[in-house]
Amino acid sequence: MTIQLKVNGAMRSVPAEPDTPLLYVLRNDLGLNGAKFGCGLGQCGACTVLLDGQPTRSCSTPLGEVGESEVVTIEGLGSAQKPHALQQAFIDEQAAQCGYCINGMIMTAKAILDATPHPTEQQVREGLMLNLCRCGTHNRIVRAVMRAARNGGRT
C-alpha cells in the first residue's frame, strides 16, 4: 500500500501499512534520522516530531493516524549552515552531551515557544518534563530554550 504524507513541507509517498509507526517511515523510508528510537512506547520523547505543530511521539503514532496533518522533523527546522534559533541556542549553551534526547527536546521546545513566545523558566521545565535526558543536561537544555526565547526562537 502507498501512503501520502506531508513531511517538512513536501508531499511524500511511502510504501507502508497504516499501522506502521511514523518513526519507522521517517527513518527507514525517508532517511530522516533526527528522530530517535528510544523506548518504543512513547514515554521518553527521543522520537518527538511536530504533527500540525503539536509535539507527537512518532514511535507510537501509526502512519494511518497522520492523515493530512503536516509532520515537521528536526531536519525541517534548520541546517548545519543555517540552524534554527533553537538549534543555535542548544549549540551556544552546549546543551547536548550524548545528543540522543536533543531531537525531542528541540521539537518539544519549538511547540512551547510557538504557543508561548516568552515562557517563564517554570513553563519551560513543565513543558519538557516528559522528555527524558539520561545524561542530566536538563539545566543546560532549559537555558538553551530560554536563550532561544530571548533571541526570537518562535518561528
N, C-alpha and C positions, 0 to 999 in steps of 0.2 A: 504494500500500500504506500502511496506517496502522500505526504502531508506538507501543506504550505504553512509557513510561519514567517513573521516579520521579526528579524533579528538585527539590531543596530542600524535600523533604518532601511534595510534591504529585504525584499521578499526572497525566501529560500525554500527550496523543495528538498525534502529528505525522504528516503525510503525507510519508513518506520511504522510500527503499530501504535495505535492511540495510547496503549498502556506503557509505552516506553518512557522512562524518566527523561525529562527535559535535559538534565545534566548529561546523560549519555549521548544525546543527539548533538548538544553543543560541542562536547569534547571529541566524540568519535566521528561524527559525520561532518561537522562544520569546522573542526580544527580550532575551536575557541577554547583554549586550555586555562584561561584565567580562573574560572570557577573550579574548585577542587572537590574531590570526593573525600569527605571526612568521615562522618558516621553512617551515612546512607539512610538515616532515619529523620532527617530534617531538624536535628537538635543542636548541631554545632555551629552552623552558619557558614562554613567554608564554601558552600556551593551557591551562595546567595547571588541572585540576579534581580533586576527590576522587571516586574511584569506590570505594564501600564503604570509605572512609577512607584509601585509598591514592592518592598523587599520580599522576595519569594525564594523558598528553598527549592532549588531545581532538582535535587536528588529525589525528592518525594512529590514532585509535580508531574503527573502524567502528561505526555505530549497532547493528548486529546483534550485536556482542560485549558490549554493555552488559547485555542481558538484564534480569534482575530486580534488578540492582545499583542502589544509590542513588547518584545523581550530586549532588554539592554544588558549587555555584559560589560565587564570592566574594559574589554577591548574597544567598546563603543564610547568610552569616556574620553580618552586621550591616547597619545602615542609617546614613545620614548623621546621623540623630537619636540613634541608639544603636549606635555602632560596636562590633564585636567587640574584645576585648582586643588582639589582634594588629593590627587596623586602627588602633586608638588609639595603639599603640606606634609604628607606622610614621609616624603623624602627628606624634607627640611628638618623634621622632628626625629628622623631615624626611627620611625615607629615600627618598622619590621625587624624582627630578629630572625626567625626561620622563614617568615613570609607566608606560611601556609594559610593563616586566617585572614590575611590582609585583603584579599579579594572581597570576602564577605563583609569585613569591617568597612571598606570603602563604599561598597554598594549600599549598605545599610545607612552609612553616614550621608550619602548623597540623598537618600529619601528623607532623612531627618532634616537636612539643610534645605531641601526643596519645600518641605512643609513648614519649617521654622528657620528662616534665614539667619536669625541671631539667637540661637538657643543658649540657655544657661548651661554651665558645666553639668549640673544635675540632670538636665534634659538629655544631654549627650550620653551621660552614663546610663540613664534609664533606657534610652533608645538602643544602646549597644549591648545591654546586659544579656541578651540571648545569643550573642556571638561569642564563642569561646576562643581564648588565646592561651595555649599551654605554656608559652614562653614567658608570660607575665608582663607583656609590654602595654598593658591597659592604660597606664598613666600617659605614656607617650602617644598612644592612639587617641586618647581624649584630647591631649594638647594639639595633635595634628588637626582634629576636627574643629577645635576652637580657632586655630590659626586659619584654617580654610574659611570659616565663618567670617572672621575679621577681614580676610582678603577677597571676599565676594565669592565664596565657594558654591553658591547657588547658581546653577545653570540649567 
